Amino acid sequence: QVQLVESGGGLVQTGGSLRLSCTASGRTFSSYVMGWFRQAPGKEREFVAAMYWSGAITYYADSVKGRFTISRDNAQRTVYLQMNSLKYEDTAVYYCAAGLRWGGRSPTDFGSWGQGTQVTVSS
């Protein structure tokens, strides 16, 4: 099993940027899909972005495409989520996740989760 720890959340104004980090430990990651999800109060957890750990292929939710970028540093075992042009509706707890199903967008496709980091965008 893989352990995940997120960091980098905070308070930012509309139009601002934040970069979230997710550091992984435990098993090897060559076959893992690494993803980011978010959950706003009173809403279900929703998919944001994901990438294959050993490749450069990525996919995004339509709501963040063109504004968010997922990337990774294999040497540091860290996955990043660069968030630009932030909107009020991006406010949520952001979770890092690891799974084995390529193309998965459901929380059930990911078996390991971090504790979450709060992102608040002020209007």
N, C-alpha and C positions, 0 to 999 in steps of 0.2 A: 504494500500500500504506500501511496505517496502522501507526504504531508506538505501543506501549502500555507504560506503566511503572506498576507497582503500588507501593503503600506502605501502611503502617498495621498490618501484622501484629505479633504479639508473644505474650507469655505472659499468660494471664488465668485466674482461678479459675472453676470451674463456677458458672453463674448470672450471670457478668459479661457485659460488652459490649465490642465493638471496632467500629471503623469502618475499612473498607478503602477506599482511593482508587485510581483508575486514570485516569491522564492520557494523552490521545491526541494524536498529532501526525501530520502527513502529509495525506492526502487529506481531502476534505470528508466529513462524517459523516451527512448528511441521510438516507441510505438504509441505514445500518448498523444491525444488531441488535447491542447490546452485552450481553455476558454474563459471568457468573462461573462458574467451575468449581473443583473441588477434587480433590486426589489425596492419599490417605493411603498410608503405606508398605505396599507389597505389594498395593495395590488399584488398580483402573482409575480413570482420571479420570472424575469424575461431574459432571453438570450441577447447578448450584445455583439460578441466577436469571438472567433476561434482560429487556431492555426495548428497545423501538424508540427510536432516538436522537432522532427528531423528534416523538415522541409520549409519552403517559403510560401506555401499555399495558404491563403487566408480566406475567411468569409465573414460577412457582417450582417447585422440587422439593417434593414432599410433606413430605420430612424437615425442611425449613426454613420451610415456610409458617406465617405467624403469628409467627415469631421474627426472620426476616431481611427487610430492605427494600432494594430496589435503587432508586436515584434518580440523577439527573444534573444537572449544571450546564453548560448549553451554552456559556455565555460562557467558562467555564474549561476547556471540553473535558474534563470530568472526570466519571466515573461512580463512584458510591459503593455500598458494600455495608455497611449498618448491621446488625450482628449482635448480637442481644440474647438473654438466657437461654441462654447458650452451654453446651453439653454436652461431655463428654469426647470423644464420638464426632464432634464437629465438628473435632477436631484434624486438620490437613492443610496441604498447600501450596495456597494459593488463587491461581488464575490469572484474569486478565482476558482477554477475547477479543472479537473483532469479526468479524461475518459478515454475509451478505446474505440468509440464509434465515429468514424470520419463522416463529417457532414451533419452530425447531430446538433440539434438546436433546442432540444428539450432538456430540462434539468435531470430527467431520468437517464439521459445518455452519458452523464458524468457521475463517477462514483466517489471522487474525492473532492473535498471543498475546504476552502479557507474560512476564516472567521468573519470576513467581511470588513470593508472600510467605508466610512461615510463620506459621500460627496454631496455638498450643498451648494447650489447655484442661486445666488441672490438676484432678484429682478430689479 
